[in-house]
Amino acid sequence: MSNYDNGQQRAAVPSLRQMRRPRSSGSAPLIGGAAACVKGQGAVEFVAILGMMLLIVLVVLTISNQRLIDLSTQKIMVESRSSVKNLADAANHVYSQGIGAKKYVFIRLPVDANLSKSFIANRTIILNVRGTDISALTDGNVTGNFPSSAGGSWLKVESMGSYVQIGNYYLELDSGSLYVNMANTTNKTVTIRALNWGNRSINVTLYPTWTDSPDASRRVNLTVPTLTAEILEASSETFTLQFNSGNRTGGIYTGLLTFVANFTDGGAGPYETADVPVTVEVSIQPVYRNIREDINQSTLVIVLLSNATTVSIGKNLSLGGGPFNNPYNITLFVCARPDSDVSDVHIYSLNQSVSIFGIFGLEYYTGTITPSQCKFRNINLTSNATPVTGIFNETIIAIPVNASTPLAANNATLLIGAAIDATGPAVLAGNVSLSPAYPRTSVNISANISDTGGLSGQVWINTCILQNASVRNYSMGASDGAYDTQLEVASYNFTSISDGNVSLNITCNDSFNNWGTNYTLNFTVDSIPPQLLSTNFGAYCGSYGNPCGTGVFPNGTRFFYLSNPVWLNATVNDSATGGANITACDVYVDTDVTPLSMVASDGTFDSSFEYANVSLGSLAANSTHNLTVNCTDRHGNIATNYTQFVVNTSCQNIDTAVTVTLQSDVHASGGGTCFNITASGANLNCNNYAISGLSNAGTYGVYVNASNVGVGNCTVTSFDSGILYNRTLYGRIENVTTNSHTNAGVYLLSTNLSNISGISASSNAIGAYLVNVTGGNITSGTMYENAAGATALLFSQTSSVKVTRVYMNATGFHIRLDYSSTNNTFFYNNITGSGVWVNNTGTANDNYFNTSLGSGAGAGNYYWNVTLYDANDSISSPDGFADKGTQYPFNWTYLGSLWNVSGNDSGPATSRQS
């Protein structure tokens, strides 16, 4: 038998009960400590097993929770993808159908959607959920927005033709139109239900448009008990409409119901509208009206098959103006008593002297009327050829013939009142109101209409027609909402009308259908504003006509640098945009709410081309100012131009071709170069203000690295060099004071054909330093260099420069030229001081210190101690400069150390040679 035999195992292993059974008395007793150990071991094992079970439960719960989270995320992503796909499918569907097609799509937006990274634009719909973009492409361009809050929402997807609009959808009506059929003298109630498909409450307001007849008996009244209702999300409200018809009402009546929806909480949007056209058809119920109430006392009775006992007869005028008579038909219902023996009836007019009816006493026979029988008889009533306005009464008599008792008491009579009006309404005056806003959005035509020449109390203005050159009719409306009096103002608004000369005819009729004569209204439509010519529009400095510079802000906005007071000039032209006269120009400065009126330069705004100007006065410095200029033509069109400018400036880069004009001193507080000009054609006008620095090496008050740049009216102090032109052409330095620089007051480097005039340099190491310069002029300046060993004028590799009328005073050298400087000319200069007048290391005669004027006369320079020498002026050609004398010409031989190396010169004459 196997070792694992069950019987053996049961025999070999004692049961737990056997193990716990106490020993017999004959056995040795168990030690107490051993029993306690067994119990403790069991407790430990139990705790271990329990802990293991808890751990297993915890792991299972964690896995289950994560699984639930994954399932929730998966559900959210599936719903989001479905929403995006449904929107894209709807957009493709309505896009293929064309403009006006629309669908409504329900989507569910998760709470963790990131709307800042979601969009509907171009041909893409993207919804970002938990950092993941869920997208769909569309066939055409789409635009719109997702709902602003999470949850379910209806969106409207509508084709706009070239693109599809997607957005929140709130208001919907259960009917697109209403048709109401009712009888006269009755009431009828109908309802229309408004639904809110959105996820927010909305207020819906009903605005009914309904025109009643001025005659209460002919009108249909509309009453709406409640015009406004709050509709909660995903719910609806019902609006009740009550119609009431008069006893003479009949025909078709129309109106319009406009529903407007807004958010209940006052938030922006949705402002949705819906229009419902209303048609009410009223059927006329026959009213049999007995003229004689004592029917038992009369053989005959006449019943008028109409609701009216007063017949309105008018004289019509067609649109062509031709008159014709308008017949009015009435039907008589003649009945005999059951016990009568009437064989025939004569009907005629009693009052024959009033010739307003067509019967005029003629007898109309109904034929034999048997007892209890009634017959119809139609009678046409017409006015005479030249009707008279007024109310006329006529009696129609029915006489029984061959009656057994033909007594007068058996006659039946009918009294008819005829109201006659043959006068059409007159148009007293026509007016044109052109919308002043640009672009032209409306042209309103109005006219004052009068029908007071007609029948008072019986007739009112009924219709007004507007006709243009193409004979198209436009129905004008009453300005007070209804035509119901003899004095009205009629109006019509063209939402668009072509520019040019317009001729319109206004014609009106009254309630008797009389048309008045045409009223012709001529006017001009001009919807295009004048032109503010940008080339002539700008700001001006100092006084009118002195232009200042312009610039560009970092964002690309154009602006002007100005000085106070500021003038503004504008050129406005309407000759090409309507040809209307300019009537006014004004300008708003900064945040001013009241504009300044500009004046025409010729004194009056009276033509289509005007120059306008105005002084803006002195404005705040060191800030940017904004101008809005408006010019208006006589048709109310407004041209607007915006510009910016800066009063005052500071150290800056000038990188556009502008003129910068200073309004105060400028200090390079950072210790660097102040103005860095890199744009050809730019100018710096210091306006007699100062530019100062910190004397740091390599810094400049003005650094120019562009051609055709001008610097003027400046005081520049405390830089390495005051003004540096580096590799430029055609530079200009005018009226500049440049002092206290560690190097040069003016420094020209590799610069050609530059001109310096009016310079004042002092306390510099060098007054003017020219290196590798060709051509140009230095004129009318002062160089007073009193620093130890300072040089007034230093040339290096410079040629063809002319220096004239400059005052020089230096402790070192007045004019110093290196060996490579040639063909420079110096004359009419005043050289004084203890330093060397001329140090010319170049080849002899390469630099010229005088200029021959012919006949041996010299045009030289003034020297400090020239009076010590005998220099005479030739009497034959006197010019004030020496051309004779023992010391002529001045050079090293006669002037010693004051004249160094080569060259010679004339000096001012001290005497006249005979």
FIGUMAR-199072 format. One record per residue (C-alpha): x, y, z; residue in three letters. Coordinates in steps of 0.5 Angstrom, whole numbers, padded with zeros to 4 digits, always signed. Example, Ala and Ser with C-alpha at 12.3 -4.5 7.8 and 13.67 -1.06 7.14 Angstrom:
BEGIN
+0025-0009+0016ALA +0027-0002+0014SER 
***
This chain:
BEGIN
+0000+0000+0000MET +0002+0007-0002SER +0005+0011+0004ASN +0000+0016+0002TYR -0006+0012+0003ASP -0012+0016+0007ASN -0013+0010+0012GLY -0006+0010+0014GLN -0006+0018+0015GLN -0012+0018+0019ARG -0009+0013+0023ALA -0002+0016+0024ALA -0004+0023+0025VAL -0008+0025+0031PRO -0014+0029+0031SER -0014+0036+0034LEU -0019+0034+0039ARG -0014+0028+0041GLN -0008+0033+0041MET -0012+0037+0046ARG -0015+0032+0050ARG -0012+0032+0057PRO -0007+0026+0059ARG -0010+0020+0063SER -0008+0020+0071SER -0003+0015+0070GLY +0000+0020+0065SER +0005+0025+0066ALA +0002+0032+0067PRO +0003+0037+0061LEU +0008+0043+0063ILE +0004+0050+0064GLY +0009+0054+0060GLY +0008+0049+0054ALA +0001+0050+0054ALA +0001+0057+0053ALA +0006+0057+0048CYS +0001+0053+0044VAL -0004+0058+0045LYS +0000+0064+0043GLY +0003+0061+0037GLN -0004+0060+0034GLY -0006+0067+0035ALA +0000+0069+0031VAL -0002+0065+0026GLU -0009+0068+0026PHE -0006+0075+0025VAL -0002+0073+0020ALA -0007+0070+0016ILE -0012+0076+0017LEU -0007+0081+0015GLY -0005+0077+0008MET -0013+0077+0007MET -0013+0085+0008LEU -0007+0086+0003LEU -0011+0081-0002ILE -0017+0085-0001VAL -0013+0092-0002LEU -0010+0090-0008VAL -0017+0088-0011VAL -0020+0094-0009LEU -0014+0098-0012THR -0014+0094-0019ILE -0022+0095-0019SER -0022+0103-0018ASN -0016+0104-0023GLN -0021+0100-0028ARG -0027+0104-0026LEU -0023+0110-0028ILE -0020+0107-0034ASP -0027+0106-0036LEU -0030+0113-0034SER -0024+0116-0038THR -0026+0111-0044GLN -0033+0113-0044LYS -0031+0121-0044ILE -0027+0120-0050MET -0032+0116-0054VAL -0037+0121-0052GLU -0032+0127-0054SER -0030+0123-0061ARG -0038+0122-0062SER -0039+0130-0061SER -0034+0132-0065VAL -0035+0127-0071LYS -0043+0129-0071ASN -0041+0136-0071LEU -0036+0135-0077ALA -0042+0131-0081ASP -0047+0136-0080ALA -0042+0141-0082ALA -0041+0137-0089ASN -0048+0136-0090HIS -0051+0143-0089VAL -0045+0146-0093TYR -0046+0141-0099SER -0054+0144-0099GLN -0052+0151-0099GLY -0053+0158-0096ILE -0059+0157-0091GLY -0059+0150-0089ALA -0058+0148-0082LYS -0058+0142-0077LYS -0058+0142-0070TYR -0053+0137-0066VAL -0053+0135-0059PHE -0047+0134-0056ILE -0044+0133-0049ARG -0038+0137-0046LEU -0034+0133-0041PRO -0032+0137-0035VAL -0025+0136-0036ASP -0025+0139-0043ALA -0020+0145-0044ASN -0024+0150-0048LEU -0018+0155-0048SER -0014+0149-0053LYS -0021+0147-0057SER -0023+0151-0063PHE -0028+0151-0069ILE -0024+0154-0075ALA -0022+0154-0082ASN -0023+0146-0084ARG -0022+0143-0077THR -0026+0142-0071ILE -0021+0140-0064ILE -0024+0139-0057LEU -0018+0138-0052ASN -0020+0133-0047VAL -0015+0131-0041ARG -0009+0134-0046GLY -0011+0130-0052THR -0014+0133-0058ASP -0020+0130-0061ILE -0021+0133-0068SER -0025+0132-0075ALA -0024+0135-0081LEU -0029+0138-0085THR -0031+0139-0093ASP -0031+0147-0092GLY -0029+0152-0087ASN -0032+0153-0081VAL -0033+0158-0075THR -0036+0158-0068GLY -0035+0156-0061ASN -0036+0150-0056PHE -0041+0151-0050PRO -0038+0155-0045SER -0040+0150-0039SER -0040+0143-0039ALA -0046+0138-0040GLY -0051+0137-0046GLY -0052+0142-0051SER -0056+0143-0057TRP -0051+0147-0062LEU -0054+0150-0069LYS -0050+0148-0075VAL -0052+0153-0081GLU -0049+0154-0088SER -0047+0161-0089MET -0045+0160-0096GLY -0038+0160-0096SER -0037+0157-0089TYR -0041+0154-0084VAL -0043+0157-0077GLN -0043+0153-0071ILE -0046+0155-0064GLY -0050+0155-0058ASN -0058+0154-0060TYR -0063+0156-0055TYR -0070+0159-0058LEU -0074+0154-0063GLU -0082+0155-0064LEU -0086+0150-0066ASP -0089+0153-0072SER -0086+0157-0077GLY -0092+0161-0079SER -0100+0161-0077LEU -0106+0161-0081TYR -0113+0163-0077VAL -0119+0162-0080ASN -0125+0165-0077MET -0132+0169-0078ALA -0133+0176-0077ASN -0136+0178-0070THR -0132+0172-0067THR -0127+0171-0062ASN -0121+0166-0064LYS -0115+0163-0059THR -0109+0160-0062VAL -0102+0158-0058THR -0095+0158-0060ILE -0090+0154-0056ARG -0083+0157-0055ALA -0077+0151-0054LEU -0071+0152-0050ASN -0066+0147-0053TRP -0060+0151-0049GLY -0056+0149-0043ASN -0058+0156-0039ARG -0065+0159-0038SER -0067+0165-0043ILE -0072+0170-0043ASN -0076+0170-0049VAL -0080+0176-0051THR -0086+0177-0056LEU -0086+0183-0061TYR -0092+0183-0065PRO -0093+0187-0071THR -0101+0188-0073TRP -0104+0194-0076THR -0112+0194-0075ASP -0117+0198-0079SER -0119+0205-0077PRO -0126+0203-0077ASP -0127+0199-0071ALA -0133+0195-0074SER -0128+0192-0080ARG -0122+0191-0076ARG -0119+0184-0073VAL -0116+0186-0066ASN -0110+0182-0063LEU -0109+0181-0056THR -0103+0178-0053VAL -0104+0177-0045PRO -0097+0175-0044THR -0091+0178-0048LEU -0085+0175-0044THR -0084+0168-0041ALA -0078+0165-0038GLU -0076+0158-0040ILE -0071+0154-0037LEU -0066+0150-0040GLU -0069+0144-0044ALA -0076+0146-0043SER -0082+0150-0046SER -0087+0156-0045GLU -0093+0157-0049THR -0096+0164-0052PHE -0103+0165-0053THR -0106+0170-0058LEU -0113+0172-0058GLN -0116+0175-0065PHE -0123+0179-0065ASN -0126+0181-0071SER -0131+0186-0072GLY -0138+0186-0075ASN -0136+0188-0082ARG -0130+0185-0082THR -0128+0181-0088GLY -0122+0179-0092GLY -0114+0177-0091ILE -0111+0180-0085TYR -0103+0179-0084THR -0098+0181-0079GLY -0091+0179-0076LEU -0089+0176-0069LEU -0082+0177-0067THR -0079+0173-0061PHE -0073+0175-0058VAL -0069+0171-0053ALA -0064+0173-0048ASN -0060+0170-0042PHE -0064+0170-0036THR -0058+0172-0032ASP -0056+0178-0036GLY -0050+0175-0039GLY -0048+0176-0046ALA -0052+0173-0052GLY -0055+0169-0054PRO -0060+0175-0057TYR -0063+0170-0062GLU -0069+0172-0066THR -0075+0168-0070ALA -0080+0171-0074ASP -0087+0168-0075VAL -0092+0171-0080PRO -0099+0171-0079VAL -0105+0170-0083THR -0112+0171-0081VAL -0118+0170-0086GLU -0124+0173-0084VAL -0131+0170-0088SER -0137+0175-0088ILE -0143+0172-0085GLN -0150+0175-0089PRO -0154+0179-0085VAL -0161+0180-0087TYR -0163+0187-0084ARG -0171+0188-0084ASN -0172+0196-0086ILE -0179+0195-0084ARG -0180+0192-0077GLU -0187+0192-0078ASP -0187+0186-0083ILE -0194+0184-0081ASN -0197+0191-0083GLN -0194+0191-0089SER -0195+0187-0096THR -0187+0187-0098LEU -0181+0188-0094VAL -0174+0190-0097ILE -0168+0186-0094VAL -0161+0189-0096LEU -0156+0184-0097LEU -0150+0188-0094SER -0148+0190-0088ASN -0148+0197-0090ALA -0153+0202-0090THR -0149+0208-0093THR -0145+0207-0099VAL -0139+0210-0101SER -0138+0212-0108ILE -0131+0215-0110GLY -0128+0218-0116LYS -0122+0214-0118ASN -0115+0216-0121LEU -0111+0211-0125SER -0103+0211-0124LEU -0104+0215-0131GLY -0108+0220-0128GLY -0115+0218-0132GLY -0121+0219-0129PRO -0127+0214-0129PHE -0133+0212-0125ASN -0133+0207-0120ASN -0140+0203-0120PRO -0142+0200-0113TYR -0147+0194-0113ASN -0152+0193-0108ILE -0157+0187-0108THR -0164+0188-0106LEU -0168+0182-0103PHE -0175+0183-0104VAL -0180+0178-0100CYS -0188+0178-0100ALA -0192+0176-0094ARG -0195+0169-0094PRO -0202+0172-0095ASP -0201+0177-0100SER -0203+0176-0107ASP -0197+0181-0110VAL -0196+0179-0118SER -0191+0184-0119ASP -0186+0189-0116VAL -0184+0196-0118HIS -0177+0199-0115ILE -0175+0206-0116TYR -0172+0212-0113SER -0176+0217-0110LEU -0171+0223-0110ASN -0170+0224-0117GLN -0168+0231-0116SER -0161+0228-0113VAL -0158+0225-0119SER -0153+0221-0116ILE -0156+0214-0117PHE -0156+0210-0123GLY -0163+0208-0123ILE -0166+0215-0123PHE -0173+0213-0123GLY -0173+0208-0127LEU -0177+0202-0125GLU -0174+0195-0124TYR -0179+0189-0124TYR -0177+0183-0120THR -0183+0179-0124GLY -0188+0175-0120THR -0187+0174-0113ILE -0192+0169-0110THR -0194+0168-0103PRO -0188+0167-0098SER -0183+0168-0104GLN -0177+0172-0104CYS -0173+0175-0110LYS -0167+0178-0111PHE -0165+0185-0115ARG -0159+0188-0116ASN -0158+0195-0117ILE -0152+0199-0119ASN -0151+0206-0116LEU -0146+0210-0119THR -0144+0218-0118SER -0145+0223-0124ASN -0140+0225-0129ALA -0137+0231-0124THR -0139+0228-0117PRO -0140+0233-0111VAL -0136+0232-0105THR -0141+0230-0099GLY -0147+0226-0096ILE -0153+0225-0100PHE -0159+0221-0098ASN -0164+0217-0103GLU -0170+0213-0102THR -0171+0207-0106ILE -0179+0204-0106ILE -0182+0198-0108ALA -0189+0198-0110ILE -0193+0192-0110PRO -0197+0191-0117VAL -0204+0188-0118ASN -0205+0187-0110ALA -0212+0186-0107SER -0210+0191-0103THR -0205+0196-0106PRO -0205+0201-0101LEU -0199+0206-0100ALA -0198+0202-0093ALA -0196+0196-0096ASN -0190+0200-0100ASN -0183+0198-0097ALA -0178+0203-0097THR -0170+0203-0096LEU -0166+0209-0094LEU -0159+0209-0097ILE -0154+0214-0095GLY -0149+0216-0101ALA -0142+0219-0098ALA -0138+0222-0104ILE -0131+0224-0104ASP -0128+0226-0111ALA -0121+0229-0108THR -0115+0225-0108GLY -0110+0226-0102PRO -0104+0232-0104ALA -0097+0231-0102VAL -0095+0237-0098LEU -0088+0236-0098ALA -0083+0231-0099GLY -0076+0230-0095ASN -0070+0226-0096VAL -0066+0224-0089SER -0059+0221-0091LEU -0056+0216-0086SER -0050+0220-0083PRO -0046+0214-0082ALA -0041+0211-0087TYR -0042+0207-0090PRO -0049+0209-0092ARG -0054+0204-0089THR -0060+0208-0091SER -0064+0213-0094VAL -0070+0215-0091ASN -0076+0218-0095ILE -0082+0222-0092SER -0087+0226-0094ALA -0093+0230-0091ASN -0100+0228-0094ILE -0106+0231-0093SER -0113+0229-0095ASP -0117+0235-0091THR -0120+0237-0098GLY -0124+0231-0098GLY -0130+0228-0094LEU -0129+0229-0087SER -0130+0224-0082GLY -0132+0219-0088GLN -0125+0218-0091VAL -0118+0218-0089TRP -0111+0217-0092ILE -0110+0209-0094ASN -0104+0208-0099THR -0098+0212-0101CYS -0094+0209-0107ILE -0086+0211-0108LEU -0084+0210-0115GLN -0077+0211-0118ASN -0075+0212-0125ALA -0076+0204-0127SER -0083+0205-0125VAL -0082+0200-0119ARG -0087+0201-0114ASN -0085+0201-0106TYR -0091+0202-0101SER -0089+0207-0096MET -0092+0206-0089GLY -0095+0211-0084ALA -0090+0214-0079SER -0095+0213-0073ASP -0096+0206-0075GLY -0103+0206-0078ALA -0106+0210-0084TYR -0112+0212-0080ASP -0113+0220-0081THR -0113+0225-0086GLN -0106+0228-0084LEU -0101+0223-0084GLU -0093+0222-0085VAL -0091+0217-0090ALA -0084+0214-0090SER -0080+0209-0093TYR -0073+0207-0092ASN -0068+0204-0097PHE -0063+0200-0094THR -0059+0201-0100SER -0059+0205-0106ILE -0054+0207-0111SER -0050+0213-0111ASP -0052+0219-0116GLY -0058+0223-0118ASN -0065+0220-0116VAL -0072+0222-0118SER -0078+0219-0114LEU -0085+0220-0115ASN -0090+0220-0109ILE -0097+0218-0110THR -0103+0217-0105CYS -0110+0215-0105ASN -0115+0215-0099ASP -0120+0210-0097SER -0125+0212-0102PHE -0119+0210-0107ASN -0118+0217-0110ASN -0111+0218-0112TRP -0108+0224-0112GLY -0103+0227-0116THR -0095+0226-0117ASN -0090+0229-0112TYR -0083+0229-0115THR -0077+0229-0110LEU -0070+0230-0113ASN -0064+0229-0109PHE -0057+0226-0109THR -0054+0220-0106VAL -0047+0220-0104ASP -0045+0215-0099SER -0037+0216-0100ILE -0033+0220-0095PRO -0028+0225-0098PRO -0021+0223-0098GLN -0016+0226-0093LEU -0010+0226-0097LEU -0005+0222-0093SER +0001+0226-0097THR -0001+0232-0095ASN -0004+0230-0088PHE +0001+0232-0082GLY +0003+0236-0076ALA +0007+0242-0076TYR +0012+0245-0072CYS +0012+0252-0069GLY +0008+0256-0074SER +0003+0253-0080TYR +0007+0251-0086GLY +0014+0249-0082ASN +0014+0241-0083PRO +0017+0237-0077CYS +0019+0230-0078GLY +0016+0223-0078THR +0018+0217-0075GLY +0015+0209-0074VAL +0014+0206-0067PHE +0016+0199-0066PRO +0010+0196-0067ASN +0010+0200-0074GLY +0005+0206-0072THR +0007+0212-0076ARG +0008+0218-0071PHE +0011+0225-0071PHE +0016+0229-0067TYR +0013+0236-0066LEU +0015+0242-0062SER +0010+0247-0058ASN +0006+0250-0060PRO +0003+0244-0065VAL +0000+0246-0071TRP -0004+0241-0075LEU -0006+0241-0083ASN -0010+0237-0087ALA -0012+0237-0094THR -0019+0234-0096VAL -0022+0232-0103ASN -0029+0230-0105ASP -0028+0231-0112SER -0027+0224-0114ALA -0032+0221-0109THR -0038+0225-0110GLY -0036+0232-0111GLY -0040+0235-0105ALA -0037+0241-0102ASN -0033+0240-0095ILE -0037+0243-0089THR -0033+0242-0083ALA -0026+0239-0081CYS -0025+0238-0073ASP -0020+0234-0069VAL -0020+0230-0063TYR -0014+0231-0058VAL -0012+0225-0054ASP -0018+0223-0050THR -0022+0230-0051ASP -0029+0229-0052VAL -0030+0236-0055THR -0026+0237-0062PRO -0023+0243-0064LEU -0026+0246-0070SER -0021+0247-0076MET -0021+0253-0081VAL -0021+0253-0088ALA -0014+0256-0090SER -0018+0260-0095ASP -0023+0262-0090GLY -0029+0258-0092THR -0031+0251-0093PHE -0034+0252-0099ASP -0031+0247-0104SER -0030+0240-0105SER -0022+0241-0104PHE -0020+0244-0098GLU -0014+0246-0094TYR -0016+0246-0086ALA -0011+0247-0080ASN -0012+0249-0073VAL -0007+0250-0067SER -0007+0245-0062LEU -0003+0249-0057GLY +0002+0247-0052SER +0002+0239-0051LEU +0005+0235-0045ALA +0012+0234-0047ALA +0015+0227-0046ASN +0009+0223-0048SER +0005+0220-0054THR -0001+0224-0057HIS -0006+0221-0061ASN -0010+0225-0066LEU -0017+0223-0070THR -0019+0228-0075VAL -0026+0228-0078ASN -0028+0232-0085CYS -0035+0232-0087THR -0038+0233-0094ASP -0045+0236-0094ARG -0048+0230-0095HIS -0046+0228-0088GLY -0040+0223-0090ASN -0035+0223-0085ILE -0027+0222-0087ALA -0023+0220-0081THR -0015+0220-0080ASN -0012+0217-0074TYR -0004+0219-0073THR +0000+0219-0067GLN +0006+0224-0065PHE +0011+0225-0059VAL +0012+0232-0056VAL +0020+0231-0054ASN +0025+0226-0055THR +0031+0222-0052SER +0037+0218-0053CYS +0035+0213-0059GLN +0036+0210-0065ASN +0034+0214-0071ILE +0033+0208-0077ASP +0028+0211-0081THR +0028+0217-0086ALA +0025+0222-0081VAL +0027+0229-0077THR +0027+0229-0070VAL +0026+0235-0066THR +0028+0236-0059LEU +0024+0239-0054GLN +0029+0239-0048SER +0036+0237-0046ASP +0038+0230-0047VAL +0043+0226-0043HIS +0046+0220-0044ALA +0045+0217-0037SER +0047+0210-0039GLY +0054+0213-0041GLY +0054+0211-0048GLY +0052+0214-0055THR +0046+0218-0055CYS +0044+0219-0062PHE +0045+0213-0067ASN +0043+0215-0074ILE +0043+0209-0079THR +0038+0212-0084ALA +0040+0216-0090SER +0036+0222-0091GLY +0034+0223-0083ALA +0036+0229-0079ASN +0037+0231-0072LEU +0034+0238-0070ASN +0037+0239-0063CYS +0032+0246-0063ASN +0038+0249-0059ASN +0038+0244-0053TYR +0044+0240-0051ALA +0046+0233-0051ILE +0051+0231-0046SER +0054+0225-0044GLY +0059+0222-0039LEU +0066+0223-0043SER +0067+0215-0043ASN +0071+0212-0049ALA +0068+0210-0055GLY +0062+0214-0054THR +0059+0220-0058TYR +0053+0225-0058GLY +0051+0223-0065VAL +0054+0218-0069TYR +0052+0218-0076VAL +0053+0212-0081ASN +0048+0214-0087ALA +0049+0218-0092SER +0045+0225-0093ASN +0044+0226-0086VAL +0044+0233-0083GLY +0045+0235-0075VAL +0044+0242-0073GLY +0042+0247-0068ASN +0046+0243-0062CYS +0050+0243-0056THR +0054+0237-0055VAL +0058+0236-0049THR +0062+0231-0045SER +0063+0225-0050PHE +0069+0221-0053ASP +0067+0225-0059SER +0062+0230-0060GLY +0059+0228-0067ILE +0062+0222-0071LEU +0060+0221-0079TYR +0063+0214-0081ASN +0063+0212-0088ARG +0058+0217-0090THR +0056+0222-0096LEU +0053+0229-0096TYR +0053+0230-0089GLY +0051+0236-0086ARG +0053+0239-0079ILE +0050+0246-0078GLU +0050+0251-0072ASN +0053+0246-0067VAL +0057+0248-0061THR +0061+0242-0059THR +0065+0242-0052ASN +0069+0238-0047SER +0070+0232-0051HIS +0076+0227-0049THR +0078+0227-0057ASN +0075+0231-0062ALA +0069+0236-0062GLY +0067+0234-0070VAL +0070+0227-0072TYR +0069+0225-0080LEU +0072+0218-0082LEU +0072+0216-0089SER +0067+0221-0090THR +0066+0225-0097ASN +0063+0231-0099LEU +0061+0233-0093SER +0059+0240-0090ASN +0061+0244-0084ILE +0058+0251-0082SER +0057+0255-0076GLY +0061+0250-0071ILE +0064+0252-0065SER +0069+0248-0061ALA +0072+0249-0055SER +0076+0245-0049SER +0077+0239-0054ASN +0083+0235-0055ALA +0082+0237-0063ILE +0077+0242-0065GLY +0075+0238-0072ALA +0079+0231-0074TYR +0078+0229-0081LEU +0081+0222-0083VAL +0081+0219-0090ASN +0076+0225-0092VAL +0075+0227-0100THR +0071+0234-0101GLY +0067+0238-0097GLY +0067+0245-0094ASN +0068+0248-0087ILE +0066+0255-0086THR +0064+0260-0081SER +0066+0257-0075GLY +0070+0258-0068THR +0075+0253-0065MET +0078+0255-0059TYR +0082+0249-0056GLU +0085+0251-0050ASN +0087+0244-0047ALA +0094+0243-0047ALA +0097+0241-0054GLY +0090+0242-0057ALA +0089+0242-0064THR +0084+0246-0068ALA +0084+0243-0074LEU +0087+0236-0076LEU +0087+0233-0083PHE +0090+0226-0084SER +0089+0223-0091GLN +0085+0228-0093THR +0084+0232-0100SER +0080+0237-0103SER +0077+0240-0097VAL +0076+0248-0097LYS +0076+0251-0090VAL +0074+0259-0090THR +0072+0264-0085ARG +0074+0260-0079VAL +0077+0263-0072TYR +0082+0258-0069MET +0086+0259-0063ASN +0090+0253-0060ALA +0095+0252-0056THR +0098+0246-0060GLY +0097+0247-0067PHE +0092+0251-0071HIS +0092+0247-0078ILE +0095+0241-0078ARG +0096+0236-0084LEU +0100+0230-0085ASP +0104+0228-0091TYR +0098+0224-0094SER +0093+0230-0094SER +0093+0234-0101THR +0090+0239-0105ASN +0086+0242-0099ASN +0085+0250-0099THR +0085+0255-0093PHE +0083+0262-0094PHE +0080+0268-0090TYR +0081+0264-0084ASN +0083+0268-0077ASN +0089+0264-0074ILE +0091+0267-0067THR +0094+0264-0061GLY +0101+0262-0059SER +0101+0255-0062GLY +0103+0253-0069VAL +0099+0256-0074TRP +0101+0251-0080VAL +0104+0244-0079ASN +0104+0241-0086ASN +0108+0235-0087THR +0106+0234-0094GLY +0109+0235-0100THR +0110+0243-0102ALA +0104+0246-0105ASN +0100+0240-0104ASP +0096+0244-0099ASN +0094+0251-0101TYR +0094+0257-0096PHE +0092+0262-0101ASN +0088+0262-0107THR +0090+0267-0113SER +0084+0272-0115LEU +0088+0274-0121GLY +0093+0280-0123SER +0098+0277-0117GLY +0093+0278-0112ALA +0092+0273-0106GLY +0086+0271-0102ALA +0090+0269-0096GLY +0088+0268-0088ASN +0089+0273-0082TYR +0095+0271-0077TYR +0096+0273-0070TRP +0102+0278-0071ASN +0101+0279-0078VAL +0102+0287-0077THR +0109+0285-0075LEU +0111+0284-0082TYR +0111+0289-0088ASP +0105+0286-0093ALA +0103+0291-0098ASN +0096+0291-0102ASP +0097+0292-0110SER +0093+0299-0111ILE +0092+0296-0118SER +0088+0290-0116SER +0086+0291-0108PRO +0083+0286-0104ASP +0086+0287-0097GLY +0091+0281-0098PHE +0098+0282-0098ALA +0101+0281-0105ASP +0108+0285-0104LYS +0113+0286-0099GLY +0119+0283-0097THR +0116+0278-0092GLN +0111+0276-0098TYR +0109+0270-0098PRO +0109+0268-0091PHE +0112+0262-0090ASN +0117+0258-0085TRP +0123+0263-0087THR +0119+0269-0084TYR +0115+0266-0079LEU +0119+0261-0076GLY +0116+0256-0071SER +0109+0259-0072LEU +0110+0256-0080TRP +0112+0249-0080ASN +0115+0245-0086VAL +0112+0247-0093SER +0107+0251-0096GLY +0106+0259-0096ASN +0100+0264-0095ASP +0098+0271-0096SER +0096+0275-0090GLY +0092+0282-0089PRO +0095+0288-0092ALA +0098+0293-0087THR +0099+0298-0092SER +0097+0300-0099ARG +0103+0300-0104GLN +0103+0306-0109SER 
***
